[in-house]
Amino acid sequence: MAYRLAEDERVLLPVFVNIDGFHLSFTREPVEIPDMAEVRKFLPPYQPKHAFFRASQPMAQGVAVIGGSLYSYFKYQMHLASMKALDVYREVSREFEKIFGRSHHTIEGHMTDDAEYVLIMSNSFATLGKAAVEKARENGMKAGLLRLRLLRPFPESDIKEALKGKRVAAVLDQNISVGRGGILHSEIAAALYNEKEMPLLLSFIGGLGGKNISVQEFEFIFEGMTCFTLLSLYPFTPFKNSWLYTAMACAPAGAQGIRDALDILIRKGRLDPEEDLKVIVLTGDGVAYDIGLASTSGALHRNLDFYYICSDNEAYGNTGFQLSGATPFSSKTGTTPIGKMSSSGALLPKKDLFEIWRSHKPPYLATISPAHPVDLINKFKKAEQYKGPKLFINLSPCPPGWTTDPSYSARLAKLAVDTGIWALKEAVYGAVTHTVIPGKFKPVEEYLKEQGRFSHLFQPVRQEEVLGKIQEMVGLYWSEVPSLSKSRRNA
C-alpha cells in the first residue's frame, strides 16, 4: 500500500511506514505472505513519468530548492499532494481489501457503532485496548476503540464522523511532546475545536519506552471516562468557578477549610466581600452513604455553611457499579450477581440517608429528582435563606449500571416518584414536608421492570415474593407519613 500511494502521480511523496518498537521488538506473530500474482496485480511495475534523463528533455533532479518564493511554492505543492493523498489512500485501501481480503482504512473501529465511551489509540497497544473494551462491555459499559492507521495526512473527517454522538473520548498517547502533552490528543483536539456536537475529550499517556499498559490501567481510563472529577484537569477548568478536588472521604473537611479561609480573609480586609463564594460539595452516593459519612456528620455538627449535593445512582459507579449503602433491596450489582448464592440480588434495604442527616437537624435538607425540575428549583431557592448546611439527595439514573437506555433516564426518575419509591420531601431544622405526592401510586413493578438490574425478578421466573416485599416496603413508608394533608398534593 505504501508503494502504491507513493508512486501515484497525484501524490509522488515519500511514505513512512511506522512500526512502534520496544513492545513489537519482543513480539512474535505469524505472517501471511500473499500470492505473488495478486501482488503484481495490486502493485504493477513502476513506470515513472517525472524522473528520468533524456538527451531530448533535460531535467534537474536532487537540486536544492532555495529562495523564498520558490521554496514557499515548493512546500505548498507538497502540502497539496499530501492532502490529495487522503483520497488516494482510501482508493488504495479499498482495492487492497478487495484483492487480499484485509482492510487497512484510515481508522479502525472496534465495537464503536453503539459506543458512548471511545478509547482512541494509534499503536500496537491497541490490541490490549481491544481486550479492555471487551471487558468493559461485559461490565455493562458501552465502550469502543478507535485506532488510527494514518497520521499524515490527518484523517480529520473520518475521525469526526466516528466520534459523532459519542459522550466521552479518551486519547491514549504512547508519546509525549514535552511541554505540551500527548501528540495525538493535540491533533484530535484541534480537529474537533469548531465542532458543536463532539464528545468530551480526555488525554492519557502510557507505554512510554515500551512500558506495558496493564489491564488495571485500561480500567482506570474507562472509569475516568465516566468520572465527574475529570471534567477539570489541573490547572484548567471548564467551569466559571473555582474547583478543588479532595480525597473522596473528606470533601466536607475540604469545604470547611475553604469556608474558614474565605471568612478569615474577609474579616481581615484582605478579600473584598464581593469576591466571596458559595461553597458546594458534589459527591456520589458511595461517598455520601458510606466512606464520607463521618466527615459529613462532622460538618453538620459544626453547622458549616455549605451546600452538599449527592448524585445518587445507588451503587459505587466509578469502580464497576458495585454494592453501596445506597443500593436498594434486590438490585443486581457487580458484587451482588444473580446466581446460586442469591437469586434476588442485594439482600439489605437501602440506607435512609435523609433520616441520618435529619438527625443532625440541619437548616435545610431535601430530596430532588431530574423529572421534577420546578420542585428542584423551588428547593434550591428556598435553601438560599438559611445559613448552615444545606443538603440535597438527587436520584440519578445510571444507564450502564441500571442497564437502561440513556433516553429513558427522566422517565425512570418520574416512575420512581410515581410509584412512591423515591419520596420528594424537605426538612427545615428537622421538620419534614413532602413536596410531591402522586394522586395515585403506580405499582412498583412498573419502575422495576424497566431496568436490567431488576430483570431477574421477572425472568426466567417471576419472583412474586420479592416483588411483594418491595411493594410492602414502599407501602409501609407512606403509611407512616404523618398528616399527608399538610403536604402539597400533586395529582
PLY file of the C-alpha trace (Angstrom):
ply
format ascii 1.0
element vertex 491
property float x
property float y
property float z
element edge 490
property int vertex1
property int vertex2
end_header
0.00 0.00 0.00
2.86 2.39 0.80
4.43 1.85 -2.65
1.11 2.32 -4.44
0.44 5.52 -2.52
3.93 6.98 -3.04
4.01 6.15 -6.76
0.58 7.56 -7.56
1.06 10.58 -9.83
-1.34 12.60 -7.68
0.97 12.15 -4.68
4.62 11.42 -5.55
5.77 11.82 -1.95
7.77 9.51 0.34
5.65 7.30 2.60
6.82 6.32 6.07
5.53 3.04 7.48
5.95 3.28 11.25
6.12 0.25 13.49
6.47 1.16 17.15
9.44 -0.50 18.79
10.04 -1.97 22.25
6.71 -3.77 22.51
6.84 -5.13 18.94
10.55 -5.83 19.21
9.85 -8.71 21.56
6.69 -9.95 19.89
6.42 -12.90 17.52
3.40 -13.23 15.26
2.51 -15.35 12.23
2.91 -13.52 8.91
0.69 -14.22 5.92
2.57 -13.91 2.62
0.19 -13.06 -0.24
0.34 -14.76 -3.63
2.79 -13.03 -5.97
0.25 -12.90 -8.79
-2.07 -10.92 -6.54
0.83 -8.68 -5.50
1.67 -7.89 -9.14
-1.98 -7.17 -9.84
-2.11 -4.72 -6.96
1.39 -3.29 -7.49
2.37 -3.36 -11.17
5.89 -2.39 -12.27
6.56 1.26 -11.65
6.72 3.47 -14.72
8.00 6.91 -13.67
6.70 9.87 -15.63
8.60 12.60 -13.86
12.10 11.41 -13.00
14.25 10.42 -15.96
17.18 11.63 -18.04
16.94 12.01 -21.81
19.00 13.96 -24.32
15.84 15.41 -25.78
14.43 16.54 -22.43
16.94 17.98 -19.97
15.80 17.81 -16.31
17.39 18.68 -12.98
16.93 16.21 -10.10
18.05 16.32 -6.46
18.90 20.01 -6.50
18.43 22.48 -3.63
15.22 24.49 -3.55
16.26 27.92 -2.34
14.82 31.38 -2.41
11.72 32.48 -0.52
9.17 32.44 -3.34
10.33 29.19 -4.92
10.65 27.42 -1.57
7.19 28.56 -0.47
5.69 27.31 -3.72
7.56 24.01 -3.39
6.31 23.41 0.17
2.77 24.35 -0.82
2.89 21.81 -3.65
3.98 19.19 -1.11
1.05 20.14 1.12
-1.45 19.87 -1.74
-0.06 16.49 -2.72
-0.31 15.31 0.88
-3.94 16.41 1.09
-4.72 14.57 -2.16
-3.05 11.53 -0.66
-6.01 11.09 1.72
-8.43 10.28 -1.11
-5.78 8.21 -2.86
-5.19 6.24 0.33
-8.91 5.45 0.55
-8.89 4.21 -3.06
-5.79 2.10 -2.45
-7.14 0.60 0.80
-10.43 -0.39 -0.87
-8.57 -2.13 -3.69
-6.20 -3.80 -1.20
-9.17 -5.16 0.74
-10.83 -6.38 -2.46
-7.74 -8.31 -3.58
-6.29 -9.53 -0.27
-9.35 -9.60 1.98
-7.78 -7.42 4.66
-8.78 -3.86 5.44
-6.40 -1.03 6.27
-8.63 2.02 6.28
-7.56 5.39 7.73
-9.17 4.44 11.03
-10.24 1.13 12.52
-13.26 0.89 14.81
-13.75 -1.86 17.38
-17.26 -2.01 18.87
-17.75 1.70 18.13
-21.14 1.60 16.39
-23.21 1.92 19.59
-20.38 3.01 21.89
-20.81 6.00 24.21
-17.23 5.93 25.51
-14.42 5.61 22.96
-10.74 4.92 23.58
-8.50 6.34 20.83
-5.08 4.81 20.11
-2.63 4.55 17.23
-0.15 1.84 18.10
0.34 -1.85 18.80
-1.00 -1.49 22.34
-4.41 -1.09 20.69
-4.59 -4.89 20.77
-4.61 -4.70 24.57
-7.06 -1.82 24.29
-9.50 -4.03 22.37
-9.40 -6.62 25.15
-10.05 -3.86 27.69
-13.03 -2.65 25.65
-14.50 -6.14 25.57
-14.12 -6.44 29.34
-15.78 -3.04 29.83
-18.65 -4.28 27.65
-19.04 -7.31 29.92
-19.43 -4.89 32.85
-22.26 -3.07 31.09
-20.32 -0.10 29.72
-20.90 0.85 26.08
-17.21 1.13 25.25
-15.39 1.09 21.93
-11.93 1.64 20.48
-10.85 3.82 17.58
-7.42 3.09 16.12
-5.68 5.47 13.74
-3.77 3.84 10.89
-2.91 7.05 9.09
-1.40 10.12 10.76
-0.40 12.23 7.75
-2.43 13.37 6.02
-4.60 13.55 9.12
-7.97 11.77 8.55
-9.94 14.56 10.20
-13.33 13.95 8.55
-13.20 10.20 9.30
-12.44 10.88 12.97
-15.25 13.43 13.26
-17.73 11.00 11.74
-16.59 8.17 14.02
-16.94 10.32 17.16
-20.29 11.85 16.28
-22.83 11.18 19.01
-20.30 9.79 21.48
-20.30 11.04 25.08
-16.61 10.82 26.01
-13.44 10.04 24.07
-10.11 9.32 25.76
-6.90 9.55 23.73
-4.16 7.23 24.96
-0.84 8.52 23.58
2.25 6.34 23.62
4.32 9.50 23.28
4.75 12.86 24.95
5.57 16.24 23.46
7.49 17.76 26.35
5.84 20.97 27.45
2.60 20.14 25.66
1.44 16.56 26.30
0.19 13.78 24.08
0.70 14.45 20.36
-2.37 12.59 19.10
-4.59 14.25 21.69
-3.45 17.68 20.49
-4.17 16.71 16.87
-7.68 15.44 17.63
-8.49 18.37 19.93
-7.59 20.78 17.14
-9.66 18.82 14.62
-12.75 18.92 16.86
-12.34 22.52 18.02
-15.07 24.06 15.85
-17.49 21.14 16.05
-20.65 21.70 18.10
-21.67 18.13 18.94
-18.49 16.33 19.82
-17.57 14.28 22.90
-15.68 15.42 25.95
-12.04 14.73 25.07
-9.64 13.38 27.71
-5.89 12.78 27.48
-3.86 9.89 28.88
-0.23 8.94 28.28
1.11 5.41 28.70
3.53 2.85 27.35
6.48 5.24 27.10
9.73 3.42 26.39
7.83 0.18 25.86
6.44 0.08 29.41
3.49 -2.27 29.42
-0.02 -0.86 29.85
-1.75 -3.10 32.36
-5.36 -4.21 32.43
-5.80 -2.14 35.59
-4.56 0.98 33.80
-7.05 0.47 30.99
-9.79 0.02 33.62
-8.68 3.29 35.23
-9.05 5.06 31.89
-12.57 3.72 31.36
-13.52 4.63 34.92
-12.12 8.10 34.31
-14.27 8.49 31.20
-17.38 8.23 33.37
-15.93 10.19 36.30
-17.10 13.73 37.08
-13.71 14.58 38.59
-12.02 14.52 35.19
-14.08 17.44 33.91
-11.40 19.72 35.33
-7.74 18.89 34.68
-5.11 20.96 36.50
-4.69 23.85 36.08
-7.61 24.33 33.67
-11.35 24.16 34.29
-14.42 24.41 32.03
-16.40 25.89 34.92
-16.96 29.55 35.71
-16.00 28.99 39.36
-13.04 27.53 41.17
-12.75 23.81 41.75
-11.00 21.79 44.46
-10.50 18.04 44.38
-10.21 16.17 47.66
-9.92 12.55 48.63
-13.39 11.01 48.34
-13.99 10.60 52.05
-13.13 14.14 53.13
-14.88 16.62 50.82
-16.80 18.29 53.72
-13.48 18.77 55.55
-12.11 20.46 52.44
-15.24 22.60 52.29
-14.65 23.61 55.91
-11.13 24.78 55.06
-12.33 26.84 52.09
-15.21 28.39 54.03
-12.97 29.24 57.00
-10.29 30.74 54.73
-12.83 32.95 52.93
-14.36 34.14 56.21
-10.96 34.95 57.75
-9.74 36.83 54.66
-12.94 38.88 54.51
-12.79 39.64 58.25
-9.17 40.82 57.95
-10.00 43.00 54.97
-7.77 41.01 52.65
-10.67 39.89 50.47
-13.47 42.07 49.15
-16.87 40.67 50.28
-17.90 40.85 46.62
-15.34 38.11 45.99
-16.99 35.73 48.47
-18.05 32.33 47.18
-20.72 29.77 47.96
-19.05 26.52 48.99
-20.60 23.46 47.34
-19.70 19.79 47.73
-20.60 17.45 44.87
-20.40 13.73 45.61
-21.83 10.39 44.63
-23.77 8.04 46.86
-20.72 5.90 47.67
-19.21 8.89 49.45
-22.44 10.26 50.91
-23.84 6.98 52.23
-20.61 5.23 53.16
-16.98 6.38 53.03
-17.64 10.08 53.60
-20.45 9.83 56.14
-18.25 10.62 59.15
-16.80 13.73 57.51
-20.29 14.95 56.61
-21.52 14.32 60.14
-18.68 16.47 61.48
-19.56 19.32 59.12
-23.22 19.12 60.16
-22.25 19.15 63.81
-20.12 22.30 63.25
-23.01 23.92 61.33
-20.75 24.52 58.31
-22.32 26.99 55.89
-22.20 24.97 52.66
-24.26 23.12 50.07
-23.95 19.34 49.80
-25.34 17.69 46.65
-25.35 13.91 46.41
-25.83 12.34 42.97
-27.41 9.05 43.98
-27.16 6.29 41.36
-27.47 3.65 44.07
-24.07 1.93 43.70
-20.32 2.51 43.51
-20.45 3.61 39.88
-16.79 4.57 39.48
-15.49 1.07 40.13
-17.92 -1.03 38.13
-21.33 -0.48 39.75
-20.75 -2.33 42.99
-22.95 -2.61 46.07
-23.09 0.52 48.26
-25.15 1.64 51.20
-27.46 3.27 48.67
-28.18 0.06 46.75
-31.85 -0.91 47.04
-33.06 -4.34 48.09
-32.91 -6.96 45.28
-30.78 -4.87 42.90
-28.16 -6.68 40.85
-24.70 -5.09 41.06
-21.12 -6.06 40.27
-20.77 -7.55 43.75
-24.32 -8.92 44.11
-24.62 -11.03 40.97
-27.55 -13.34 40.44
-26.55 -16.97 40.99
-26.51 -19.83 43.45
-25.66 -17.58 46.40
-28.62 -15.29 45.78
-31.42 -15.24 43.26
-32.62 -11.81 44.31
-29.51 -9.56 44.26
-28.84 -7.19 47.18
-30.11 -8.68 50.44
-30.26 -5.49 52.51
-32.51 -2.43 52.08
-31.14 0.96 51.12
-29.86 3.18 53.93
-32.13 6.07 54.85
-29.59 8.85 54.37
-32.27 11.50 54.65
-33.05 10.41 58.21
-29.37 10.02 59.12
-28.76 13.61 58.07
-32.05 14.83 59.57
-30.99 13.57 63.00
-28.44 16.44 62.99
-31.30 18.92 62.40
-29.57 20.94 59.66
-31.27 24.16 58.48
-32.30 22.58 55.19
-32.39 19.09 53.71
-34.24 17.84 50.62
-34.59 15.06 48.09
-34.82 16.09 44.44
-35.41 14.50 41.04
-34.47 15.44 37.47
-38.04 14.60 36.47
-39.45 17.38 38.70
-37.43 20.50 37.77
-39.86 23.01 39.30
-39.72 21.21 42.66
-35.93 21.13 42.36
-35.63 24.85 41.61
-38.01 25.79 44.41
-35.96 23.82 46.91
-32.65 25.42 45.96
-34.31 28.83 46.05
-35.74 28.14 49.50
-32.39 26.86 50.79
-30.71 30.20 49.99
-32.26 31.89 53.03
-30.57 29.56 55.51
-27.04 29.79 56.86
-25.51 26.44 57.67
-25.63 23.03 55.98
-27.99 22.73 53.01
-28.12 19.18 51.75
-29.70 17.60 48.67
-30.05 13.97 47.55
-30.73 13.65 43.83
-31.91 10.38 42.31
-29.59 9.96 39.30
-30.42 7.10 36.91
-27.22 5.40 35.72
-27.71 3.83 32.26
-24.64 1.49 32.37
-25.31 0.29 35.92
-29.10 0.19 35.71
-28.85 -1.35 32.21
-31.23 1.15 30.67
-31.33 3.37 27.61
-29.98 6.85 28.45
-33.06 8.41 26.81
-35.23 6.75 29.50
-33.47 8.44 32.42
-36.05 11.19 33.02
-38.87 8.68 32.58
-37.33 6.36 35.19
-36.82 9.24 37.60
-40.51 10.12 37.24
-41.60 6.50 37.72
-39.57 6.35 40.92
-41.69 9.21 42.27
-44.98 7.95 40.81
-44.52 4.52 42.41
-43.57 6.02 45.79
-40.08 4.50 45.74
-38.46 7.96 45.68
-40.16 10.38 48.07
-39.76 14.07 47.27
-39.56 15.93 50.57
-37.73 18.56 52.55
-36.81 19.11 56.19
-36.32 22.53 57.78
-34.49 22.14 61.10
-35.84 18.58 61.24
-39.49 19.31 60.37
-40.44 17.22 57.31
-42.81 18.16 54.49
-43.49 16.00 51.42
-43.48 18.31 48.43
-44.82 15.99 45.71
-47.29 13.17 46.37
-48.90 11.38 43.42
-52.69 11.30 43.46
-52.50 7.54 42.97
-49.36 5.47 43.33
-48.40 3.18 40.46
-47.32 -0.43 41.21
-43.59 -0.61 41.95
-43.03 -3.20 39.24
-43.70 -0.55 36.57
-40.48 1.09 37.75
-38.53 -2.12 38.33
-39.29 -3.89 35.04
-37.73 -1.04 33.02
-34.26 -1.75 34.46
-31.83 -4.55 33.71
-30.61 -4.53 37.32
-34.04 -5.90 38.35
-34.64 -8.15 35.32
-34.05 -11.29 37.41
-37.26 -10.51 39.30
-39.25 -11.12 36.11
-37.22 -13.66 34.13
-36.79 -16.58 33.82
-39.27 -16.93 36.71
-41.32 -14.10 38.16
-40.32 -13.70 41.84
-43.66 -12.77 43.36
-42.41 -12.91 46.94
-39.61 -10.42 46.33
-41.85 -8.09 44.30
-44.45 -8.27 47.05
-41.84 -7.42 49.69
-40.67 -4.34 47.75
-44.26 -3.16 47.35
-44.84 -3.75 51.06
-41.75 -1.70 52.00
-42.99 1.24 49.91
-46.49 0.97 51.37
-45.12 0.87 54.91
-43.13 4.07 54.33
-46.13 6.03 53.11
-48.41 4.64 55.83
-46.07 6.23 58.38
-46.01 9.66 56.76
-47.72 11.88 59.34
-50.62 14.12 58.26
-50.40 14.00 54.48
-52.92 16.83 54.41
-50.09 19.18 55.36
-48.12 18.12 52.30
-48.56 19.78 48.94
-50.52 17.22 46.95
-49.67 16.89 43.27
-52.10 14.73 41.35
0 1
1 2
2 3
3 4
4 5
5 6
6 7
7 8
8 9
9 10
10 11
11 12
12 13
13 14
14 15
15 16
16 17
17 18
18 19
19 20
20 21
21 22
22 23
23 24
24 25
25 26
26 27
27 28
28 29
29 30
30 31
31 32
32 33
33 34
34 35
35 36
36 37
37 38
38 39
39 40
40 41
41 42
42 43
43 44
44 45
45 46
46 47
47 48
48 49
49 50
50 51
51 52
52 53
53 54
54 55
55 56
56 57
57 58
58 59
59 60
60 61
61 62
62 63
63 64
64 65
65 66
66 67
67 68
68 69
69 70
70 71
71 72
72 73
73 74
74 75
75 76
76 77
77 78
78 79
79 80
80 81
81 82
82 83
83 84
84 85
85 86
86 87
87 88
88 89
89 90
90 91
91 92
92 93
93 94
94 95
95 96
96 97
97 98
98 99
99 100
100 101
101 102
102 103
103 104
104 105
105 106
106 107
107 108
108 109
109 110
110 111
111 112
112 113
113 114
114 115
115 116
116 117
117 118
118 119
119 120
120 121
121 122
122 123
123 124
124 125
125 126
126 127
127 128
128 129
129 130
130 131
131 132
132 133
133 134
134 135
135 136
136 137
137 138
138 139
139 140
140 141
141 142
142 143
143 144
144 145
145 146
146 147
147 148
148 149
149 150
150 151
151 152
152 153
153 154
154 155
155 156
156 157
157 158
158 159
159 160
160 161
161 162
162 163
163 164
164 165
165 166
166 167
167 168
168 169
169 170
170 171
171 172
172 173
173 174
174 175
175 176
176 177
177 178
178 179
179 180
180 181
181 182
182 183
183 184
184 185
185 186
186 187
187 188
188 189
189 190
190 191
191 192
192 193
193 194
194 195
195 196
196 197
197 198
198 199
199 200
200 201
201 202
202 203
203 204
204 205
205 206
206 207
207 208
208 209
209 210
210 211
211 212
212 213
213 214
214 215
215 216
216 217
217 218
218 219
219 220
220 221
221 222
222 223
223 224
224 225
225 226
226 227
227 228
228 229
229 230
230 231
231 232
232 233
233 234
234 235
235 236
236 237
237 238
238 239
239 240
240 241
241 242
242 243
243 244
244 245
245 246
246 247
247 248
248 249
249 250
250 251
251 252
252 253
253 254
254 255
255 256
256 257
257 258
258 259
259 260
260 261
261 262
262 263
263 264
264 265
265 266
266 267
267 268
268 269
269 270
270 271
271 272
272 273
273 274
274 275
275 276
276 277
277 278
278 279
279 280
280 281
281 282
282 283
283 284
284 285
285 286
286 287
287 288
288 289
289 290
290 291
291 292
292 293
293 294
294 295
295 296
296 297
297 298
298 299
299 300
300 301
301 302
302 303
303 304
304 305
305 306
306 307
307 308
308 309
309 310
310 311
311 312
312 313
313 314
314 315
315 316
316 317
317 318
318 319
319 320
320 321
321 322
322 323
323 324
324 325
325 326
326 327
327 328
328 329
329 330
330 331
331 332
332 333
333 334
334 335
335 336
336 337
337 338
338 339
339 340
340 341
341 342
342 343
343 344
344 345
345 346
346 347
347 348
348 349
349 350
350 351
351 352
352 353
353 354
354 355
355 356
356 357
357 358
358 359
359 360
360 361
361 362
362 363
363 364
364 365
365 366
366 367
367 368
368 369
369 370
370 371
371 372
372 373
373 374
374 375
375 376
376 377
377 378
378 379
379 380
380 381
381 382
382 383
383 384
384 385
385 386
386 387
387 388
388 389
389 390
390 391
391 392
392 393
393 394
394 395
395 396
396 397
397 398
398 399
399 400
400 401
401 402
402 403
403 404
404 405
405 406
406 407
407 408
408 409
409 410
410 411
411 412
412 413
413 414
414 415
415 416
416 417
417 418
418 419
419 420
420 421
421 422
422 423
423 424
424 425
425 426
426 427
427 428
428 429
429 430
430 431
431 432
432 433
433 434
434 435
435 436
436 437
437 438
438 439
439 440
440 441
441 442
442 443
443 444
444 445
445 446
446 447
447 448
448 449
449 450
450 451
451 452
452 453
453 454
454 455
455 456
456 457
457 458
458 459
459 460
460 461
461 462
462 463
463 464
464 465
465 466
466 467
467 468
468 469
469 470
470 471
471 472
472 473
473 474
474 475
475 476
476 477
477 478
478 479
479 480
480 481
481 482
482 483
483 484
484 485
485 486
486 487
487 488
488 489
489 490
